[in-house]
Amino acid sequence: MVSWTNESLPEITASMSAAQQNLFHKAIPLDQIRYDEQGLVPAIVQDYLDGTVLMMAWMNRDSLQKTLDTGETWFWSRSRTQLWHKGETSGHIQKVRFLRYDCDSDTLLFGVEQIGDIACHTGERSCFHQVDTQVVPPPADTLSQVFAVICDRRDHPVEASYTCQLLAAGDNKILKKLGEETVEVVMACKDDEPDAIAAEVADLLYHTLVALAHHQVDLKDVYRKLQERRR
């Protein structure tokens, strides 16, 4: 799999220098992309932070070039036979953070920052939201899924839930548990027990997510901080 990452692209592509833009275009060997007999290639779009698959659409050479030029996704509409800019009418544009193509060079994968957190024309976050006619959010990474459950417990309390009891007890209880779990991680590391370390870190991460939810801090904000610091 070949990739281009946001380390090559500033947040707004228009602010690039000519040298940066040239480097960006050279990073993707466009002549190696294998289009079908209609001149199209499927493009899968996922959230660059939590990995949620948001949508799939088609690109041709012009829409891919437009995407590279602007740093925002452009696709080819087979029904209207024209280019379309994702979010042009809704404002839910997609800022490209990374781009890869697969081992056969016939499928593209875009990691994007989805503005407005809505990719589907139905108003759902992802086009892949249906399971047996029910609306079910698509899976993200494990931490995001756990955080979503914690936030749901916060907003819709369940009496028997440990998470709800912890949230109801407030800051002092939450922070006390956070401190206890931190100490247990340290002790497991001192004992050099891999399984115990994994278990204690899992407990620490869970209680950290509870603290985030209690203080109304989105896990994505944490991911953004990590992305900013990743070099």
Residue pairs with C-beta under 8 A, 6 or more apart in sequence:
1 100
1 101
1 102
1 103
1 109
2 29
2 100
2 101
2 105
3 98
3 99
3 100
4 24
4 27
4 28
4 98
4 99
4 100
5 97
5 98
6 48
6 96
6 97
6 98
6 111
8 20
8 23
8 24
8 27
9 16
9 20
9 24
9 71
9 96
9 97
10 16
10 20
11 95
12 71
13 21
13 24
13 69
13 70
13 71
13 72
14 70
14 71
16 24
24 68
25 68
28 68
28 99
28 101
30 61
30 64
30 65
32 101
32 105
33 41
33 61
33 64
33 101
33 105
33 106
33 108
34 41
34 104
34 105
34 106
35 41
35 60
35 61
35 106
36 106
38 78
39 60
39 61
40 58
40 59
40 60
40 76
40 78
41 58
41 59
41 60
41 64
41 106
41 107
41 108
42 56
42 57
42 58
42 59
42 106
42 107
42 108
43 56
43 57
43 58
43 59
43 73
43 75
43 107
43 108
43 109
43 110
44 53
44 55
44 56
44 107
44 108
44 109
44 110
45 53
45 54
45 55
45 56
45 57
45 73
45 94
45 110
45 112
45 119
46 52
46 53
46 54
46 109
46 110
46 111
46 112
47 54
47 111
47 112
47 113
47 114
47 140
48 97
48 98
48 111
48 112
48 113
48 227
49 113
49 220
49 223
49 224
49 227
50 140
50 141
50 143
50 144
50 219
50 220
50 223
51 140
51 141
52 125
52 126
52 138
52 139
52 140
52 144
53 126
53 128
53 138
54 94
54 112
54 114
54 119
54 120
54 125
54 126
54 127
54 128
55 119
55 120
55 126
55 127
55 128
56 127
57 73
57 75
57 76
57 86
58 75
58 76
58 77
58 78
59 67
59 74
59 75
59 76
59 108
60 76
62 76
62 83
63 74
63 75
63 76
63 83
64 74
64 108
66 74
66 83
66 85
67 73
67 74
67 96
67 110
71 95
71 96
72 85
72 86
72 87
72 93
72 94
72 95
72 96
73 85
73 86
73 93
73 94
73 96
73 110
73 112
74 83
74 84
74 85
74 86
75 83
75 84
75 86
76 82
76 83
76 84
77 83
77 84
85 93
86 92
86 93
86 94
87 93
87 94
87 115
87 116
90 116
90 118
91 115
91 116
92 114
92 115
92 116
92 118
92 119
93 115
94 110
94 112
94 113
94 114
94 115
94 119
95 112
95 113
95 115
96 110
96 111
96 112
97 111
97 112
97 113
98 110
98 111
99 108
99 109
99 110
99 111
100 108
100 109
101 107
101 108
101 109
102 109
114 125
117 125
118 124
118 125
119 125
119 126
119 127
120 126
120 127
120 129
122 129
124 135
124 137
125 137
125 138
126 137
126 138
128 138
129 135
129 136
129 137
129 138
130 136
137 148
139 145
140 148
143 205
143 209
143 219
144 219
146 205
146 206
146 209
147 209
147 212
147 213
147 219
149 163
150 163
150 209
150 210
150 213
151 213
153 161
153 163
153 164
153 167
154 163
154 164
154 167
154 213
154 214
157 164
157 167
157 168
158 164
163 210
166 173
166 174
166 177
166 207
166 210
167 174
167 210
167 213
167 214
170 214
171 214
174 207
174 210
174 211
174 214
175 211
177 207
177 210
178 204
178 207
178 208
178 211
181 200
181 203
181 204
181 207
182 204
184 200
184 203
184 204
185 197
185 200
185 201
185 204
187 200
188 196
188 197
188 199
188 200
189 197
209 219
212 218
212 219
212 222
